């Protein structure tokens, strides 16, 4: 929920509030060789672009039409058993 009209105020959102958008579009990203991608939108548009890794934190996809997508990596800490 955007709070730019309420700076420095606590916002309480009812747990049953349904967030939504006026419209939506599904995008499928195909990672290709090297750093190339092809994005296929649900309405049929296909756009090429590039991908890059942001440190060890995320995957950044930049499309030739100016759109960008970021997918954060999830890290799980696993215990290691040392050989004795």
PDB file with SEQRES, HELIX, SHEET and CRYST1 records, atoms N, CA, C and O in Angstrom:
SEQRES   1 A   84  UNK UNK UNK UNK UNK UNK UNK UNK UNK UNK UNK UNK UNK          
SEQRES   2 A   84  UNK UNK UNK UNK UNK UNK UNK UNK UNK UNK UNK UNK UNK          
SEQRES   3 A   84  UNK UNK UNK UNK UNK UNK UNK UNK UNK UNK UNK UNK UNK          
SEQRES   4 A   84  UNK UNK UNK UNK UNK UNK UNK UNK UNK UNK UNK UNK UNK          
SEQRES   5 A   84  UNK UNK UNK UNK UNK UNK UNK UNK UNK UNK UNK UNK UNK          
SEQRES   6 A   84  UNK UNK UNK UNK UNK UNK UNK UNK UNK UNK UNK UNK UNK          
SEQRES   7 A   84  UNK UNK UNK UNK UNK UNK                                      
SHEET    1 AA1 5 UNK A  27  UNK A  31  0                                        
SHEET    2 AA1 5 UNK A  36  UNK A  41 -1                                        
SHEET    3 AA1 5 UNK A  46  UNK A  54 -1                                        
SHEET    4 AA1 5 UNK A  58  UNK A  63 -1                                        
SHEET    5 AA1 5 UNK A  68  UNK A  72 -1                                        
CRYST1    1.000    1.000    1.000  90.00  90.00  90.00 P 1           1          
ATOM      1  N   UNK A   1       0.851  -1.176   0.000  1.00  0.00           N  
ATOM      2  CA  UNK A   1       0.000   0.000   0.000  1.00  0.00           C  
ATOM      3  C   UNK A   1       0.891   1.231   0.000  1.00  0.00           C  
ATOM      4  O   UNK A   1       1.797   1.337   0.827  1.00  0.00           O  
ATOM      5  N   UNK A   2       0.657   2.132  -0.882  1.00  0.00           N  
ATOM      6  CA  UNK A   2       1.480   3.329  -1.012  1.00  0.00           C  
ATOM      7  C   UNK A   2       1.187   4.282   0.143  1.00  0.00           C  
ATOM      8  O   UNK A   2       0.027   4.579   0.428  1.00  0.00           O  
ATOM      9  N   UNK A   3       2.233   4.756   0.803  1.00  0.00           N  
ATOM     10  CA  UNK A   3       2.056   5.644   1.937  1.00  0.00           C  
ATOM     11  C   UNK A   3       2.609   7.027   1.725  1.00  0.00           C  
ATOM     12  O   UNK A   3       2.890   7.735   2.692  1.00  0.00           O  
ATOM     13  N   UNK A   4       2.777   7.438   0.463  1.00  0.00           N  
ATOM     14  CA  UNK A   4       3.385   8.749   0.223  1.00  0.00           C  
ATOM     15  C   UNK A   4       2.521   9.904   0.725  1.00  0.00           C  
ATOM     16  O   UNK A   4       3.046  10.989   0.976  1.00  0.00           O  
ATOM     17  N   UNK A   5       1.242   9.707   0.873  1.00  0.00           N  
ATOM     18  CA  UNK A   5       0.379  10.756   1.424  1.00  0.00           C  
ATOM     19  C   UNK A   5       0.358  10.750   2.952  1.00  0.00           C  
ATOM     20  O   UNK A   5      -0.222  11.641   3.573  1.00  0.00           O  
ATOM     21  N   UNK A   6       0.989   9.749   3.552  1.00  0.00           N  
ATOM     22  CA  UNK A   6       0.994   9.595   5.007  1.00  0.00           C  
ATOM     23  C   UNK A   6       2.416   9.421   5.534  1.00  0.00           C  
ATOM     24  O   UNK A   6       2.710   8.382   6.126  1.00  0.00           O  
ATOM     25  N   UNK A   7       3.297  10.380   5.347  1.00  0.00           N  
ATOM     26  CA  UNK A   7       4.678  10.197   5.806  1.00  0.00           C  
ATOM     27  C   UNK A   7       4.756  10.056   7.320  1.00  0.00           C  
ATOM     28  O   UNK A   7       4.052  10.744   8.060  1.00  0.00           O  
ATOM     29  N   UNK A   8       5.620   9.158   7.765  1.00  0.00           N  
ATOM     30  CA  UNK A   8       5.891   8.938   9.195  1.00  0.00           C  
ATOM     31  C   UNK A   8       4.655   8.553  10.005  1.00  0.00           C  
ATOM     32  O   UNK A   8       4.556   8.886  11.186  1.00  0.00           O  
ATOM     33  N   UNK A   9       3.728   7.862   9.382  1.00  0.00           N  
ATOM     34  CA  UNK A   9       2.543   7.387  10.083  1.00  0.00           C  
ATOM     35  C   UNK A   9       2.447   5.871   9.940  1.00  0.00           C  
ATOM     36  O   UNK A   9       2.785   5.311   8.897  1.00  0.00           O  
ATOM     37  N   UNK A  10       1.997   5.238  10.968  1.00  0.00           N  
ATOM     38  CA  UNK A  10       1.795   3.795  10.932  1.00  0.00           C  
ATOM     39  C   UNK A  10       0.507   3.510  10.177  1.00  0.00           C  
ATOM     40  O   UNK A  10      -0.525   4.136  10.420  1.00  0.00           O  
ATOM     41  N   UNK A  11       0.582   2.562   9.263  1.00  0.00           N  
ATOM     42  CA  UNK A  11      -0.612   2.166   8.523  1.00  0.00           C  
ATOM     43  C   UNK A  11      -1.004   0.769   8.973  1.00  0.00           C  
ATOM     44  O   UNK A  11      -0.175  -0.140   8.995  1.00  0.00           O  
ATOM     45  N   UNK A  12      -2.247   0.605   9.324  1.00  0.00           N  
ATOM     46  CA  UNK A  12      -2.749  -0.705   9.722  1.00  0.00           C  
ATOM     47  C   UNK A  12      -3.692  -1.182   8.633  1.00  0.00           C  
ATOM     48  O   UNK A  12      -4.685  -0.528   8.313  1.00  0.00           O  
ATOM     49  N   UNK A  13      -3.363  -2.324   8.075  1.00  0.00           N  
ATOM     50  CA  UNK A  13      -4.155  -2.884   6.982  1.00  0.00           C  
ATOM     51  C   UNK A  13      -4.884  -4.107   7.507  1.00  0.00           C  
ATOM     52  O   UNK A  13      -4.270  -5.011   8.073  1.00  0.00           O  
ATOM     53  N   UNK A  14      -6.185  -4.132   7.321  1.00  0.00           N  
ATOM     54  CA  UNK A  14      -7.000  -5.253   7.760  1.00  0.00           C  
ATOM     55  C   UNK A  14      -6.497  -6.536   7.121  1.00  0.00           C  
ATOM     56  O   UNK A  14      -6.187  -6.554   5.930  1.00  0.00           O  
ATOM     57  N   UNK A  15      -6.411  -7.612   7.899  1.00  0.00           N  
ATOM     58  CA  UNK A  15      -5.872  -8.872   7.392  1.00  0.00           C  
ATOM     59  C   UNK A  15      -6.719  -9.469   6.275  1.00  0.00           C  
ATOM     60  O   UNK A  15      -6.228 -10.315   5.528  1.00  0.00           O  
ATOM     61  N   UNK A  16      -7.968  -9.056   6.140  1.00  0.00           N  
ATOM     62  CA  UNK A  16      -8.845  -9.567   5.083  1.00  0.00           C  
ATOM     63  C   UNK A  16      -8.852  -8.679   3.839  1.00  0.00           C  
ATOM     64  O   UNK A  16      -9.581  -8.949   2.884  1.00  0.00           O  
ATOM     65  N   UNK A  17      -8.035  -7.614   3.852  1.00  0.00           N  
ATOM     66  CA  UNK A  17      -7.991  -6.705   2.704  1.00  0.00           C  
ATOM     67  C   UNK A  17      -7.467  -7.448   1.480  1.00  0.00           C  
ATOM     68  O   UNK A  17      -6.456  -8.145   1.568  1.00  0.00           O  
ATOM     69  N   UNK A  18      -8.127  -7.310   0.365  1.00  0.00           N  
ATOM     70  CA  UNK A  18      -7.725  -7.972  -0.881  1.00  0.00           C  
ATOM     71  C   UNK A  18      -6.997  -6.977  -1.775  1.00  0.00           C  
ATOM     72  O   UNK A  18      -7.592  -6.027  -2.284  1.00  0.00           O  
ATOM     73  N   UNK A  19      -5.699  -7.210  -1.957  1.00  0.00           N  
ATOM     74  CA  UNK A  19      -4.918  -6.368  -2.854  1.00  0.00           C  
ATOM     75  C   UNK A  19      -5.168  -6.818  -4.287  1.00  0.00           C  
ATOM     76  O   UNK A  19      -5.364  -8.005  -4.545  1.00  0.00           O  
ATOM     77  N   UNK A  20      -5.160  -5.877  -5.209  1.00  0.00           N  
ATOM     78  CA  UNK A  20      -5.376  -6.232  -6.594  1.00  0.00           C  
ATOM     79  C   UNK A  20      -4.925  -5.124  -7.527  1.00  0.00           C  
ATOM     80  O   UNK A  20      -4.603  -4.017  -7.096  1.00  0.00           O  
ATOM     81  N   UNK A  21      -4.907  -5.436  -8.786  1.00  0.00           N  
ATOM     82  CA  UNK A  21      -4.521  -4.498  -9.825  1.00  0.00           C  
ATOM     83  C   UNK A  21      -5.656  -4.406 -10.838  1.00  0.00           C  
ATOM     84  O   UNK A  21      -6.453  -5.333 -10.980  1.00  0.00           O  
ATOM     85  N   UNK A  22      -5.718  -3.275 -11.541  1.00  0.00           N  
ATOM     86  CA  UNK A  22      -6.749  -3.117 -12.563  1.00  0.00           C  
ATOM     87  C   UNK A  22      -6.549  -4.112 -13.699  1.00  0.00           C  
ATOM     88  O   UNK A  22      -7.515  -4.594 -14.291  1.00  0.00           O  
ATOM     89  N   UNK A  23      -5.296  -4.411 -13.996  1.00  0.00           N  
ATOM     90  CA  UNK A  23      -5.003  -5.385 -15.039  1.00  0.00           C  
ATOM     91  C   UNK A  23      -3.707  -6.099 -14.674  1.00  0.00           C  
ATOM     92  O   UNK A  23      -2.953  -5.645 -13.813  1.00  0.00           O  
ATOM     93  N   UNK A  24      -3.467  -7.199 -15.328  1.00  0.00           N  
ATOM     94  CA  UNK A  24      -2.234  -7.942 -15.088  1.00  0.00           C  
ATOM     95  C   UNK A  24      -1.778  -8.580 -16.382  1.00  0.00           C  
ATOM     96  O   UNK A  24      -2.554  -8.747 -17.323  1.00  0.00           O  
ATOM     97  N   UNK A  25      -0.514  -8.930 -16.411  1.00  0.00           N  
ATOM     98  CA  UNK A  25       0.067  -9.582 -17.576  1.00  0.00           C  
ATOM     99  C   UNK A  25       1.064 -10.604 -17.073  1.00  0.00           C  
ATOM    100  O   UNK A  25       1.888 -10.294 -16.212  1.00  0.00           O  
ATOM    101  N   UNK A  26       1.003 -11.788 -17.585  1.00  0.00           N  
ATOM    102  CA  UNK A  26       1.959 -12.822 -17.202  1.00  0.00           C  
ATOM    103  C   UNK A  26       3.097 -12.814 -18.208  1.00  0.00           C  
ATOM    104  O   UNK A  26       2.890 -12.683 -19.414  1.00  0.00           O  
ATOM    105  N   UNK A  27       4.310 -12.958 -17.676  1.00  0.00           N  
ATOM    106  CA  UNK A  27       5.500 -12.943 -18.518  1.00  0.00           C  
ATOM    107  C   UNK A  27       6.305 -14.198 -18.236  1.00  0.00           C  
ATOM    108  O   UNK A  27       6.576 -14.527 -17.081  1.00  0.00           O  
ATOM    109  N   UNK A  28       6.684 -14.892 -19.290  1.00  0.00           N  
ATOM    110  CA  UNK A  28       7.545 -16.056 -19.147  1.00  0.00           C  
ATOM    111  C   UNK A  28       8.912 -15.669 -19.705  1.00  0.00           C  
ATOM    112  O   UNK A  28       9.019 -15.251 -20.858  1.00  0.00           O  
ATOM    113  N   UNK A  29       9.960 -15.809 -18.885  1.00  0.00           N  
ATOM    114  CA  UNK A  29      11.309 -15.431 -19.277  1.00  0.00           C  
ATOM    115  C   UNK A  29      12.084 -16.692 -19.623  1.00  0.00           C  
ATOM    116  O   UNK A  29      12.195 -17.605 -18.804  1.00  0.00           O  
ATOM    117  N   UNK A  30      12.617 -16.741 -20.831  1.00  0.00           N  
ATOM    118  CA  UNK A  30      13.438 -17.861 -21.286  1.00  0.00           C  
ATOM    119  C   UNK A  30      14.892 -17.409 -21.271  1.00  0.00           C  
ATOM    120  O   UNK A  30      15.281 -16.523 -22.033  1.00  0.00           O  
ATOM    121  N   UNK A  31      15.692 -18.019 -20.402  1.00  0.00           N  
ATOM    122  CA  UNK A  31      17.116 -17.685 -20.341  1.00  0.00           C  
ATOM    123  C   UNK A  31      17.824 -18.474 -21.432  1.00  0.00           C  
ATOM    124  O   UNK A  31      17.710 -19.697 -21.513  1.00  0.00           O  
ATOM    125  N   UNK A  32      18.558 -17.748 -22.266  1.00  0.00           N  
ATOM    126  CA  UNK A  32      19.252 -18.363 -23.392  1.00  0.00           C  
ATOM    127  C   UNK A  32      20.747 -18.398 -23.137  1.00  0.00           C  
ATOM    128  O   UNK A  32      21.201 -18.107 -22.031  1.00  0.00           O  
ATOM    129  N   UNK A  33      21.498 -18.747 -24.139  1.00  0.00           N  
ATOM    130  CA  UNK A  33      22.945 -18.815 -23.999  1.00  0.00           C  
ATOM    131  C   UNK A  33      23.526 -17.456 -23.657  1.00  0.00           C  
ATOM    132  O   UNK A  33      22.919 -16.416 -23.914  1.00  0.00           O  
ATOM    133  N   UNK A  34      24.702 -17.486 -23.080  1.00  0.00           N  
ATOM    134  CA  UNK A  34      25.411 -16.274 -22.683  1.00  0.00           C  
ATOM    135  C   UNK A  34      24.523 -15.478 -21.726  1.00  0.00           C  
ATOM    136  O   UNK A  34      24.100 -16.008 -20.699  1.00  0.00           O  
ATOM    137  N   UNK A  35      24.241 -14.235 -22.040  1.00  0.00           N  
ATOM    138  CA  UNK A  35      23.425 -13.397 -21.148  1.00  0.00           C  
ATOM    139  C   UNK A  35      22.139 -12.941 -21.828  1.00  0.00           C  
ATOM    140  O   UNK A  35      21.588 -11.901 -21.468  1.00  0.00           O  
ATOM    141  N   UNK A  36      21.660 -13.694 -22.795  1.00  0.00           N  
ATOM    142  CA  UNK A  36      20.464 -13.308 -23.561  1.00  0.00           C  
ATOM    143  C   UNK A  36      19.210 -13.953 -22.992  1.00  0.00           C  
ATOM    144  O   UNK A  36      19.251 -15.073 -22.482  1.00  0.00           O  
ATOM    145  N   UNK A  37      18.089 -13.232 -23.085  1.00  0.00           N  
ATOM    146  CA  UNK A  37      16.784 -13.763 -22.690  1.00  0.00           C  
ATOM    147  C   UNK A  37      15.755 -13.412 -23.756  1.00  0.00           C  
ATOM    148  O   UNK A  37      15.967 -12.525 -24.583  1.00  0.00           O  
ATOM    149  N   UNK A  38      14.646 -14.123 -23.718  1.00  0.00           N  
ATOM    150  CA  UNK A  38      13.476 -13.781 -24.513  1.00  0.00           C  
ATOM    151  C   UNK A  38      12.286 -13.837 -23.574  1.00  0.00           C  
ATOM    152  O   UNK A  38      12.062 -14.847 -22.906  1.00  0.00           O  
ATOM    153  N   UNK A  39      11.532 -12.768 -23.523  1.00  0.00           N  
ATOM    154  CA  UNK A  39      10.332 -12.692 -22.694  1.00  0.00           C  
ATOM    155  C   UNK A  39       9.113 -12.852 -23.578  1.00  0.00           C  
ATOM    156  O   UNK A  39       9.007 -12.220 -24.629  1.00  0.00           O  
ATOM    157  N   UNK A  40       8.189 -13.706 -23.143  1.00  0.00           N  
ATOM    158  CA  UNK A  40       6.930 -13.914 -23.853  1.00  0.00           C  
ATOM    159  C   UNK A  40       5.794 -13.493 -22.940  1.00  0.00           C  
ATOM    160  O   UNK A  40       5.576 -14.087 -21.884  1.00  0.00           O  
ATOM    161  N   UNK A  41       5.075 -12.463 -23.358  1.00  0.00           N  
ATOM    162  CA  UNK A  41       3.961 -11.937 -22.584  1.00  0.00           C  
ATOM    163  C   UNK A  41       2.688 -12.709 -22.933  1.00  0.00           C  
ATOM    164  O   UNK A  41       2.560 -13.253 -24.030  1.00  0.00           O  
ATOM    165  N   UNK A  42       1.749 -12.749 -21.983  1.00  0.00           N  
ATOM    166  CA  UNK A  42       0.522 -13.527 -22.186  1.00  0.00           C  
ATOM    167  C   UNK A  42      -0.317 -13.010 -23.344  1.00  0.00           C  
ATOM    168  O   UNK A  42      -1.118 -13.766 -23.893  1.00  0.00           O  
ATOM    169  N   UNK A  43      -0.161 -11.746 -23.737  1.00  0.00           N  
ATOM    170  CA  UNK A  43      -0.928 -11.209 -24.859  1.00  0.00           C  
ATOM    171  C   UNK A  43      -0.209 -11.394 -26.200  1.00  0.00           C  
ATOM    172  O   UNK A  43      -0.638 -10.846 -27.216  1.00  0.00           O  
ATOM    173  N   UNK A  44       0.899 -12.177 -26.201  1.00  0.00           N  
ATOM    174  CA  UNK A  44       1.555 -12.541 -27.457  1.00  0.00           C  
ATOM    175  C   UNK A  44       2.839 -11.804 -27.787  1.00  0.00           C  
ATOM    176  O   UNK A  44       3.579 -12.244 -28.668  1.00  0.00           O  
ATOM    177  N   UNK A  45       3.129 -10.711 -27.123  1.00  0.00           N  
ATOM    178  CA  UNK A  45       4.339  -9.936 -27.401  1.00  0.00           C  
ATOM    179  C   UNK A  45       5.580 -10.713 -26.981  1.00  0.00           C  
ATOM    180  O   UNK A  45       5.598 -11.327 -25.914  1.00  0.00           O  
ATOM    181  N   UNK A  46       6.618 -10.690 -27.815  1.00  0.00           N  
ATOM    182  CA  UNK A  46       7.900 -11.318 -27.508  1.00  0.00           C  
ATOM    183  C   UNK A  46       8.972 -10.238 -27.563  1.00  0.00           C  
ATOM    184  O   UNK A  46       9.071  -9.496 -28.541  1.00  0.00           O  
ATOM    185  N   UNK A  47       9.774 -10.157 -26.500  1.00  0.00           N  
ATOM    186  CA  UNK A  47      10.791  -9.122 -26.398  1.00  0.00           C  
ATOM    187  C   UNK A  47      12.105  -9.769 -25.973  1.00  0.00           C  
ATOM    188  O   UNK A  47      12.131 -10.576 -25.043  1.00  0.00           O  
ATOM    189  N   UNK A  48      13.186  -9.420 -26.647  1.00  0.00           N  
ATOM    190  CA  UNK A  48      14.510  -9.907 -26.280  1.00  0.00           C  
ATOM    191  C   UNK A  48      15.116  -9.001 -25.220  1.00  0.00           C  
ATOM    192  O   UNK A  48      14.645  -7.886 -24.996  1.00  0.00           O  
ATOM    193  N   UNK A  49      16.162  -9.492 -24.574  1.00  0.00           N  
ATOM    194  CA  UNK A  49      16.842  -8.702 -23.556  1.00  0.00           C  
ATOM    195  C   UNK A  49      18.062  -9.426 -23.048  1.00  0.00           C  
ATOM    196  O   UNK A  49      18.576 -10.340 -23.692  1.00  0.00           O  
ATOM    197  N   UNK A  50      18.522  -9.006 -21.883  1.00  0.00           N  
ATOM    198  CA  UNK A  50      19.709  -9.601 -21.274  1.00  0.00           C  
ATOM    199  C   UNK A  50      19.438  -9.916 -19.809  1.00  0.00           C  
ATOM    200  O   UNK A  50      18.506  -9.384 -19.207  1.00  0.00           O  
ATOM    201  N   UNK A  51      20.268 -10.788 -19.249  1.00  0.00           N  
ATOM    202  CA  UNK A  51      20.192 -11.089 -17.825  1.00  0.00           C  
ATOM    203  C   UNK A  51      21.566 -10.939 -17.220  1.00  0.00           C  
ATOM    204  O   UNK A  51      22.583 -11.042 -17.906  1.00  0.00           O  
ATOM    205  N   UNK A  52      21.582 -10.693 -15.911  1.00  0.00           N  
ATOM    206  CA  UNK A  52      22.830 -10.560 -15.171  1.00  0.00           C  
ATOM    207  C   UNK A  52      22.558 -10.930 -13.723  1.00  0.00           C  
ATOM    208  O   UNK A  52      21.426 -10.825 -13.250  1.00  0.00           O  
ATOM    209  N   UNK A  53      23.595 -11.361 -13.024  1.00  0.00           N  
ATOM    210  CA  UNK A  53      23.480 -11.689 -11.612  1.00  0.00           C  
ATOM    211  C   UNK A  53      23.952 -10.490 -10.804  1.00  0.00           C  
ATOM    212  O   UNK A  53      25.008  -9.925 -11.087  1.00  0.00           O  
ATOM    213  N   UNK A  54      23.176 -10.101  -9.802  1.00  0.00           N  
ATOM    214  CA  UNK A  54      23.553  -9.008  -8.908  1.00  0.00           C  
ATOM    215  C   UNK A  54      24.213  -9.623  -7.676  1.00  0.00           C  
ATOM    216  O   UNK A  54      23.541 -10.121  -6.774  1.00  0.00           O  
ATOM    217  N   UNK A  55      25.530  -9.575  -7.662  1.00  0.00           N  
ATOM    218  CA  UNK A  55      26.317 -10.204  -6.599  1.00  0.00           C  
ATOM    219  C   UNK A  55      25.830 -11.633  -6.422  1.00  0.00           C  
ATOM    220  O   UNK A  55      25.700 -12.358  -7.409  1.00  0.00           O  
ATOM    221  N   UNK A  56      25.559 -12.055  -5.205  1.00  0.00           N  
ATOM    222  CA  UNK A  56      24.980 -13.384  -4.977  1.00  0.00           C  
ATOM    223  C   UNK A  56      23.548 -13.240  -4.476  1.00  0.00           C  
ATOM    224  O   UNK A  56      23.042 -14.102  -3.758  1.00  0.00           O  
ATOM    225  N   UNK A  57      22.897 -12.136  -4.863  1.00  0.00           N  
ATOM    226  CA  UNK A  57      21.606 -11.806  -4.269  1.00  0.00           C  
ATOM    227  C   UNK A  57      20.411 -11.960  -5.197  1.00  0.00           C  
ATOM    228  O   UNK A  57      19.319 -12.303  -4.744  1.00  0.00           O  
ATOM    229  N   UNK A  58      20.601 -11.709  -6.498  1.00  0.00           N  
ATOM    230  CA  UNK A  58      19.421 -11.667  -7.358  1.00  0.00           C  
ATOM    231  C   UNK A  58      19.783 -11.843  -8.829  1.00  0.00           C  
ATOM    232  O   UNK A  58      20.946 -11.747  -9.222  1.00  0.00           O  
ATOM    233  N   UNK A  59      18.761 -12.100  -9.618  1.00  0.00           N  
ATOM    234  CA  UNK A  59      18.877 -12.171 -11.070  1.00  0.00           C  
ATOM    235  C   UNK A  59      18.154 -10.955 -11.638  1.00  0.00           C  
ATOM    236  O   UNK A  59      16.990 -10.718 -11.318  1.00  0.00           O  
ATOM    237  N   UNK A  60      18.834 -10.192 -12.471  1.00  0.00           N  
ATOM    238  CA  UNK A  60      18.261  -8.998 -13.093  1.00  0.00           C  
ATOM    239  C   UNK A  60      18.034  -9.279 -14.571  1.00  0.00           C  
ATOM    240  O   UNK A  60      18.954  -9.692 -15.276  1.00  0.00           O  
ATOM    241  N   UNK A  61      16.809  -9.057 -15.040  1.00  0.00           N  
ATOM    242  CA  UNK A  61      16.467  -9.197 -16.455  1.00  0.00           C  
ATOM    243  C   UNK A  61      16.093  -7.816 -16.973  1.00  0.00           C  
ATOM    244  O   UNK A  61      15.208  -7.157 -16.426  1.00  0.00           O  
ATOM    245  N   UNK A  62      16.774  -7.379 -18.036  1.00  0.00           N  
ATOM    246  CA  UNK A  62      16.487  -6.085 -18.656  1.00  0.00           C  
ATOM    247  C   UNK A  62      16.059  -6.334 -20.100  1.00  0.00           C  
ATOM    248  O   UNK A  62      16.819  -6.885 -20.897  1.00  0.00           O  
ATOM    249  N   UNK A  63      14.842  -5.925 -20.425  1.00  0.00           N  
ATOM    250  CA  UNK A  63      14.305  -6.148 -21.765  1.00  0.00           C  
ATOM    251  C   UNK A  63      14.598  -4.957 -22.668  1.00  0.00           C  
ATOM    252  O   UNK A  63      14.793  -3.835 -22.202  1.00  0.00           O  
ATOM    253  N   UNK A  64      14.624  -5.224 -23.958  1.00  0.00           N  
ATOM    254  CA  UNK A  64      14.923  -4.181 -24.943  1.00  0.00           C  
ATOM    255  C   UNK A  64      13.840  -3.095 -24.992  1.00  0.00           C  
ATOM    256  O   UNK A  64      14.076  -2.020 -25.542  1.00  0.00           O  
ATOM    257  N   UNK A  65      12.656  -3.361 -24.424  1.00  0.00           N  
ATOM    258  CA  UNK A  65      11.591  -2.351 -24.408  1.00  0.00           C  
ATOM    259  C   UNK A  65      11.650  -1.476 -23.147  1.00  0.00           C  
ATOM    260  O   UNK A  65      10.768  -0.647 -22.925  1.00  0.00           O  
ATOM    261  N   UNK A  66      12.694  -1.664 -22.320  1.00  0.00           N  
ATOM    262  CA  UNK A  66      12.879  -0.836 -21.133  1.00  0.00           C  
ATOM    263  C   UNK A  66      12.369  -1.445 -19.846  1.00  0.00           C  
ATOM    264  O   UNK A  66      12.646  -0.908 -18.774  1.00  0.00           O  
ATOM    265  N   UNK A  67      11.639  -2.538 -19.907  1.00  0.00           N  
ATOM    266  CA  UNK A  67      11.146  -3.169 -18.682  1.00  0.00           C  
ATOM    267  C   UNK A  67      12.277  -3.945 -18.007  1.00  0.00           C  
ATOM    268  O   UNK A  67      13.157  -4.501 -18.664  1.00  0.00           O  
ATOM    269  N   UNK A  68      12.224  -3.963 -16.672  1.00  0.00           N  
ATOM    270  CA  UNK A  68      13.215  -4.705 -15.894  1.00  0.00           C  
ATOM    271  C   UNK A  68      12.504  -5.560 -14.852  1.00  0.00           C  
ATOM    272  O   UNK A  68      11.470  -5.173 -14.307  1.00  0.00           O  
ATOM    273  N   UNK A  69      13.077  -6.721 -14.588  1.00  0.00           N  
ATOM    274  CA  UNK A  69      12.556  -7.639 -13.588  1.00  0.00           C  
ATOM    275  C   UNK A  69      13.709  -8.080 -12.693  1.00  0.00           C  
ATOM    276  O   UNK A  69      14.825  -8.302 -13.164  1.00  0.00           O  
ATOM    277  N   UNK A  70      13.427  -8.203 -11.400  1.00  0.00           N  
ATOM    278  CA  UNK A  70      14.434  -8.674 -10.454  1.00  0.00           C  
ATOM    279  C   UNK A  70      13.844  -9.836  -9.681  1.00  0.00           C  
ATOM    280  O   UNK A  70      12.730  -9.749  -9.163  1.00  0.00           O  
ATOM    281  N   UNK A  71      14.597 -10.928  -9.605  1.00  0.00           N  
ATOM    282  CA  UNK A  71      14.191 -12.093  -8.813  1.00  0.00           C  
ATOM    283  C   UNK A  71      15.270 -12.332  -7.769  1.00  0.00           C  
ATOM    284  O   UNK A  71      16.408 -12.657  -8.106  1.00  0.00           O  
ATOM    285  N   UNK A  72      14.909 -12.170  -6.505  1.00  0.00           N  
ATOM    286  CA  UNK A  72      15.865 -12.373  -5.424  1.00  0.00           C  
ATOM    287  C   UNK A  72      16.087 -13.852  -5.173  1.00  0.00           C  
ATOM    288  O   UNK A  72      15.153 -14.652  -5.217  1.00  0.00           O  
ATOM    289  N   UNK A  73      17.349 -14.208  -4.907  1.00  0.00           N  
ATOM    290  CA  UNK A  73      17.683 -15.584  -4.566  1.00  0.00           C  
ATOM    291  C   UNK A  73      17.339 -15.839  -3.104  1.00  0.00           C  
ATOM    292  O   UNK A  73      17.401 -14.935  -2.270  1.00  0.00           O  
ATOM    293  N   UNK A  74      16.987 -17.040  -2.817  1.00  0.00           N  
ATOM    294  CA  UNK A  74      16.751 -17.448  -1.433  1.00  0.00           C  
ATOM    295  C   UNK A  74      17.931 -18.303  -0.997  1.00  0.00           C  
ATOM    296  O   UNK A  74      18.340 -19.227  -1.701  1.00  0.00           O  
ATOM    297  N   UNK A  75      18.466 -17.986   0.160  1.00  0.00           N  
ATOM    298  CA  UNK A  75      19.590 -18.742   0.698  1.00  0.00           C  
ATOM    299  C   UNK A  75      19.152 -19.436   1.976  1.00  0.00           C  
ATOM    300  O   UNK A  75      18.532 -18.826   2.847  1.00  0.00           O  
ATOM    301  N   UNK A  76      19.478 -20.710   2.078  1.00  0.00           N  
ATOM    302  CA  UNK A  76      19.219 -21.480   3.295  1.00  0.00           C  
ATOM    303  C   UNK A  76      20.559 -21.894   3.882  1.00  0.00           C  
ATOM    304  O   UNK A  76      21.432 -22.381   3.163  1.00  0.00           O  
ATOM    305  N   UNK A  77      20.721 -21.706   5.159  1.00  0.00           N  
ATOM    306  CA  UNK A  77      21.942 -22.130   5.827  1.00  0.00           C  
ATOM    307  C   UNK A  77      21.772 -23.574   6.258  1.00  0.00           C  
ATOM    308  O   UNK A  77      20.834 -23.920   6.976  1.00  0.00           O  
ATOM    309  N   UNK A  78      22.689 -24.405   5.809  1.00  0.00           N  
ATOM    310  CA  UNK A  78      22.637 -25.813   6.162  1.00  0.00           C  
ATOM    311  C   UNK A  78      23.785 -26.119   7.094  1.00  0.00           C  
ATOM    312  O   UNK A  78      24.891 -25.603   6.933  1.00  0.00           O  
ATOM    313  N   UNK A  79      23.509 -26.967   8.076  1.00  0.00           N  
ATOM    314  CA  UNK A  79      24.586 -27.347   8.990  1.00  0.00           C  
ATOM    315  C   UNK A  79      25.503 -28.332   8.278  1.00  0.00           C  
ATOM    316  O   UNK A  79      25.066 -29.152   7.471  1.00  0.00           O  
ATOM    317  N   UNK A  80      26.772 -28.224   8.599  1.00  0.00           N  
ATOM    318  CA  UNK A  80      27.765 -29.116   7.999  1.00  0.00           C  
ATOM    319  C   UNK A  80      28.332 -30.023   9.077  1.00  0.00           C  
ATOM    320  O   UNK A  80      28.652 -29.571  10.177  1.00  0.00           O  
ATOM    321  N   UNK A  81      28.451 -31.275   8.765  1.00  0.00           N  
ATOM    322  CA  UNK A  81      29.086 -32.210   9.684  1.00  0.00           C  
ATOM    323  C   UNK A  81      30.533 -32.343   9.257  1.00  0.00           C  
ATOM    324  O   UNK A  81      30.825 -32.691   8.113  1.00  0.00           O  
ATOM    325  N   UNK A  82      31.423 -32.068  10.167  1.00  0.00           N  
ATOM    326  CA  UNK A  82      32.849 -32.163   9.875  1.00  0.00           C  
ATOM    327  C   UNK A  82      33.307 -33.608  10.036  1.00  0.00           C  
ATOM    328  O   UNK A  82      32.919 -34.295  10.980  1.00  0.00           O  
ATOM    329  N   UNK A  83      34.135 -34.054   9.103  1.00  0.00           N  
ATOM    330  CA  UNK A  83      34.680 -35.405   9.176  1.00  0.00           C  
ATOM    331  C   UNK A  83      35.671 -35.480  10.324  1.00  0.00           C  
ATOM    332  O   UNK A  83      36.473 -34.567  10.518  1.00  0.00           O  
ATOM    333  N   UNK A  84      35.619 -36.558  11.078  1.00  0.00           N  
ATOM    334  CA  UNK A  84      36.560 -36.695  12.207  1.00  0.00           C  
ATOM    335  C   UNK A  84      37.571 -37.775  11.963  1.00  0.00           C  
ATOM    336  O   UNK A  84      38.431 -38.017  12.810  1.00  0.00           O  
TER     337      UNK A  84                                                      
END                                                                             
